[in-house]
Amino acid sequence: MVSAHKFDFKGWHPKHKLAECMGDCDSNKNCESGLHCAQTNGYLKGHGCSGRSHKKYADYCVRNKHSDHYKFHGWSPKGKLGRCQGDCDSNKNCRKGLVCAQTNGIMRGFGCRGHSGKKAADYCVRAERRHPFHFKGWKPKGKLGACEGDCDKNSHCDVGLYCAQTNGYLKGHGCSGRSKKRMADYCVAPKCLRHLLWQYGAMLMKEVKRINGLKHEKARRAAINHLARLAHHASGKCSAAHRFISAHSRAMHKATTRRFRNFHFVSWNPKSRIGECEGDCDSNRNCDHGLRCAQTSGHLTKHNCGGKGKKYADYCVKDYKFNFRGWTVKGKLGICEGDCDSNKNCRAGLRCAQTNGYLKGHQCAGRGRRAADYCVSDFRPALQFLGWKPKHKLGKCQGDCDHNKDCRKGLKCGHTNGYFHHKGCLSGSRKKMADYCI
């Protein structure tokens, strides 16, 4: 393999980061990503650069031995190619465990950093990960994942998957081996979704990990939406991939709501300023701009934060006031903002509280405009079915109950002949004919 780069001396104190085979560098910080500074007391040779260095004592930036950046070794390279190396024509040109991923343009993803840079060049990458067929029973509970069975229809599978049916044993469909249970049908992913996850799965997981590390709700939600737009663009016309991305985007937004709208104890001595509903704080100086430190001698509740705080811990909170933004507002409304017509007008985790007069309470200061409806925190518990004969007293929105004595103090048993519905409970695990404590 002959490199296209020659040793190139850029001076003893170059102003910019050095590319491959460029010198002089003093440390790895002087080199571009994926390179390190190879040092010498004389002239440098090898390291994927042709010839030898012309400047004595000069150190050069060279590619890491096990680099995961795309690297072009020519149209007819000698020997087997390693990971992220090209150009290859078939799997035979790649080392064991690698396959030749082909393209007509510039290649990205596949667990390699950056892009190929060489149009129409094909590269050796890791083979697509395949799961073995897993039989979970003829009537499994819950949604089935990829390569899991038995399913009867597409609705039994996770988002983006479909039920592949057979009269014998199933093979292929992105799963390894063959099914062991005859006549069993399995949930599998369409080819376009499998290819998307193979090409961009590692990049998506890395970006999700970065998003989960963001400390501010607004920044995290903006990053989730941006990632979803990029993923939708990469999906092209694959409808299964679009459904898969939308479902995971909604799940990330729900997780963000739980993270930032519920009391979250960081530590007794946080190293930096903390955000809304986070603790422990000692004074307003420990909180982000616009927040104050709410102190308590027990467990802190309300303040537009869900649940309750850790005992004796103080939390940073925000005092919201009713804010009328107009009768037809563009975009989603935040906490204590109006006017809304339905829950769809409110941001995730909020609901539209409606009134014919002036709205008060809901952990918002003051009162609202006459006949205006406002988005408020939705900390209602979800309906929870615990069985037809639960062994203990039931809490709010829990069932099934037969009498008021089945409920905890201050609650009563709400009856129904169909599916239970109550404005104080979110729709959760509803069971037909089941009664719940309210």
Buried (B, 14 or more C-beta within 10 A) or exposed (E): EEBBBEBBBBEEEBEEBBEBBBBBBEEEEBBBEBBBBBBBEEBBEEBBBEBEBEBEBBBBBBBEEEBBBBBBBBEEBEEBBBBBBBBBEEEEBBEEEBBBBBBEEEBBBBBBBBEBEBEEBBBBBBEBEBBEBBBBEEEBEEBBBBBBBBBEEEEBBBBBBBBBBBEEBBEEBBBEBEBEBEEBBBBBBBEBBBBBBBBBBBBBEEBBEEBBEBBEBEEBBEBBEEBBEBBBEBBEEBEBBBBBBBEBBBEBBEEBBEBBBBBBBBEEEBEEBBBBBBBBBEEEEBBBEEBBBBBBEEEBEEBBBBBBBBEBBBBBBBBBEBBBBEEEBEEBBBBBBBBBEEEEBBBBBBBBBBBEEEBEEBBBEEEBBEEBBBBBBBBBEEBBBBEEEBEEBBEBBBBBBEEEEBBEEEBEBBEBEEEBEBEEBBEEEBBEEBBBBB
